[in-house]
Amino acid sequence: MEAPNVYPVKLYVYDLSKGLARRLSPIMLGKQLEGIWHTSIVVHKDEFFFSSDGISSCPPGGTLLGPPDSVVDVGSTEVTEEIFLEYLSSLGESLFRGEAYNLFEHNCNTFSNEVAQFLTGQKIPSYITDLPSEVLSTPLGQTLRPLLTSIQIQPPGGSPVGRPSGQS
């Protein structure tokens, strides 16, 4: 019997604030934040992420965000590219449609966490998934929540994943 192929799974982590969160959060929020995190999963030679456009892909580091600020080794998977793309297609039609995007409750990090668990059984680091509750636990976070909730994050440079032919 032939051994299954094993594929590495990486988490790309980008600080959308480009260092401003680290410098300004103690003053503005009264607590230290290291960054405002956008994440994606890199597997099968592509980078996959979720935004208000839905699920997209690009070559690793191929969005206008450029190279990631850090790369986390999530583990490895035996899930083939074909099965993975079918899984993403079903996610894109259900849980991760573009209109389901919410900056605090259903964002790129929610997607990365879901996909990492599907592929490897591992969650992404909690400092990333806990960020929304960290911000909302502050008086300024609560005050700005209505404004921040309306923000749509769409890193330019990706192509839609899992949309039926003819839809854009």
Backbone hydrogen bonds, N-H to C=O, Kabsch-Sander energy under -0.5 kcal/mol:
donor,donor_aa,acceptor,acceptor_aa,energy
7,Y,77,T,-3.1
9,V,75,G,-2.7
10,K,42,V,-2.4
11,L,72,V,-2.9
12,Y,10,K,-0.6
12,Y,40,S,-2.3
13,V,70,S,-2.7
14,Y,38,H,-3.0
16,L,14,Y,-0.9
16,L,36,I,-3.3
18,K,15,D,-1.7
20,L,17,S,-1.8
23,R,19,G,-1.4
24,L,20,L,-3.3
25,S,21,A,-2.3
28,M,24,L,-2.9
29,L,25,S,-3.0
30,G,25,S,-1.1
31,K,25,S,-1.0
33,L,21,A,-0.6
37,W,35,G,-0.7
38,H,14,Y,-2.5
40,S,12,Y,-1.6
41,I,48,F,-2.5
42,V,10,K,-3.0
43,V,41,I,-0.6
43,V,46,D,-2.0
46,D,43,V,-1.6
47,E,58,C,-3.2
48,F,41,I,-3.2
49,F,56,S,-2.3
51,S,54,G,-1.9
52,S,153,I,-1.6
54,G,51,S,-2.3
56,S,49,F,-2.9
57,S,159,S,-2.4
58,C,47,E,-1.6
62,G,59,P,-2.5
64,L,156,P,-2.5
66,G,63,T,-1.9
69,D,13,V,-2.0
70,S,13,V,-1.7
72,V,11,L,-2.7
74,V,9,V,-2.0
74,V,72,V,-0.8
75,G,9,V,-1.2
77,T,7,Y,-2.5
84,F,80,T,-2.6
85,L,81,E,-2.8
86,E,82,E,-1.8
87,Y,83,I,-2.4
88,L,84,F,-2.7
89,S,85,L,-2.2
90,S,86,E,-2.2
91,L,87,Y,-2.3
92,G,88,L,-2.8
93,E,89,S,-1.0
94,S,90,S,-0.7
94,S,91,L,-0.9
96,F,91,L,-3.0
97,R,94,S,-0.9
100,A,97,R,-1.9
101,Y,98,G,-1.7
102,N,106,H,-2.4
103,L,149,T,-0.5
106,H,102,N,-2.0
111,F,107,N,-2.1
112,S,108,C,-2.7
113,N,109,N,-2.3
114,E,110,T,-2.3
115,V,111,F,-2.8
116,A,112,S,-2.6
117,Q,113,N,-2.1
118,F,114,E,-2.0
119,L,115,V,-2.7
120,T,116,A,-2.9
121,G,116,A,-0.7
121,G,117,Q,-1.1
122,Q,116,A,-0.8
128,I,125,P,-1.4
129,T,125,P,-1.5
130,D,126,S,-2.7
131,L,128,I,-1.0
134,E,130,D,-2.0
135,V,131,L,-2.4
136,L,132,P,-2.8
137,S,133,S,-1.2
138,T,135,V,-1.6
142,Q,138,T,-2.2
143,T,139,P,-2.2
144,L,140,L,-2.8
145,R,141,G,-1.0
148,L,144,L,-3.1
149,T,145,R,-2.9
150,S,146,P,-0.8
150,S,147,L,-0.6
151,I,148,L,-1.3
153,I,151,I,-0.5
154,Q,152,Q,-0.6
158,G,155,P,-0.6
159,S,57,S,-3.1
161,V,55,I,-2.7
167,Q,164,P,-1.8
